[in-house]
Amino acid sequence: MLGDYQIEAATIKIKPIINGDETKSPNLFNVIVSEEATYKIKRQLASVEDMVTERRFYPQINHMTGGFETHIPTSEPSIHSSPKEDLYIQLGAIEHAALTEENPELPMLFMEYFFGARNFEEKSAFFQRFPKEIVGNLEIWINPLVKLIWFGSLLYFLAGLFILLPIGEGKKA
């Protein structure tokens, strides 16, 4: 519960996104790892919408060796906009549920699973390395009256047009 909102986690999934030419086979340099979470949003017990937020991990290439170095994370928040306020949800860090171990390096685990396994037994062994339970941290903002910012911009634009009108220029005393 947050204010009038009730937020329920529905799903979280890890998936590959092929960057660039999709006809080429995936490799370490053109696969983006995506952590996507879906949330069911209710307001005053009425269903509002399902919101989807995402963290993407882009491959970083070492400029000295030309090889894969690490992943660069970016976040894609989800926005529910109403005349009164805007609700922003963003997926934060993902941790082990027990909070006793370090954060799992899910993008690297996924890349090892995706590229490292050659048969079903190897895929099964890689799959066993994933944490059984995880906790996804949420970043939630409720920003009131955001629509007034756009209305104020429109007022400035109209005031600028009004100033350009030639009112009172033709009169001489």
N, C-alpha and C positions, 0 to 999 in steps of 0.2 A: 504494500500500500504506500502510495505517495500522493498526498493531497486527496483529490477525488479519484485518482487513477489506481487501478489494480493491475499489476503487470505479472503475467505468468509466462515462464519460459516454456516454449513448445518443443523446439528442436535445435540442435547444434550439429553442424556437419563440417567435415574437412573435404575439400575437393580441389582437383587441379583445374587451372584455366590455361589453355594454350595461347601464348602471346605471339602475335605475328602470323606467319603463313601456316594455316591449319593443315595443308597438304604435306608438310614436312613432319617427320616423326618427332615426338616430344623428347627433349633433352634437358639437362640441368640449366641451360641458359634461356629457354623459352617457356618454362612452366612456372606459373604464378600459383602459389598455394593460397587457398581461400578458406578462412574459418567463417562460416555463415550461421547466424543465429536468428531464430524466428520467435517472436513474442506475441502473445495474445493480450490485447489491451482492452480493459473495460473501464468505463467511467460511470460511477453511481450504479453499478451492477448491470449496465447495458453495454453490450459489445460495441466497441468503437471500430477497431480494425486489427489486422495482423501486421506487425511491423517487422521488417527484415533488416538487420544490420550486419556488417561484414568487416573483417580485418583481412587485408591482402598482404602477402609477403612476396616482394619482388626479389629476384636473384641479383646479388651484387657481384660484379666481376672485378677481380683483382687487376688493377691497371699495370702491374709489373709482370705478372705471369700469364694473364689472360684467362686464368682459371676461376672457378666458382669460389667465392669467399664466404658469404653469409647471406641472410635475407634482410631486406629493408621493409619494416612494417608500415602500412598506411591504414587508416580507418575510414569507413564509409558509414556515417550515422544515418539513422532513419528519422524522418520528421513527420509528425502529425500536426497539421496546421488547422486552427479554428479561428474565428473572429476574435475570441477572447484571449487565446494564448497559443503558443507552440510548444509541443512536447518533442524533445530530442532524446533518442536512445542511441548509445554507442557501446559496442562490445569492447571491453577492456582486456586485461591480461587473463589468461586461463591458467589455473593452478590445480595441483592435486587436491582432491577432496579432503584428505586427511590433514593437509597443510603442514606435514612433517618433512616432506622432501622439497627439493628445488622445483621450480616451475618446469613442467615438461616442455621440451623443445619440439613441439608438435610439428612445425613445418619441416624440420630436419628428419624427424621420425617418418613423416609422410613421404618425403623424397626418398628415403632409404627403402620404404615399403614399395613405392611406385617404380623406382628404377633398379633397386638392388636385388629383388627377388626374381628368380628365373623359373621357378616351378611352384606348385601349390604348397609343398612342405616349407620352402623358404618364405613364401608369403605368410603362411601360418605362424612361423617363428617371428617374423617382423611384427605381425599383428599382435602377438602376445606382449610385445614391448610397450604398446600403448597403455596409458593408465585406464583402469576400469571405471573410475569415477573422477570427474573433474568439476571444478567450480569456475564459472565464467563471471568475471567482475563486470558490472554494468556501470556506465556513466550516464546519468539521467539529468536533464535540465528541463525546467518548465519556465519559459520566458513569456511573461504577460505582455499583452498589447503590442505585439510585433507588427501587426498590420498598421499601426499608427506611424511607424517609421516610413512605410511606403506611402501613406497618405501625406505625410510631411514632405516627402520628395516631390510628390505631385503638386503640392501647394507652392513649393519653391519654383518649379517649372512654370506653373501658371503665373506666378508673380513676375517671373522674368519676361514672359510674353506680354504681360500687361505694361511693363516698363517700356517695352519697345514700341508700343502704340503711340502714334503722334498726336497725343491729346494736348491741346493748349499751345501748340507751336505756331499756329497761324495768326494769333492775336497780337496786335501791337498797341501800345498805349499812347 
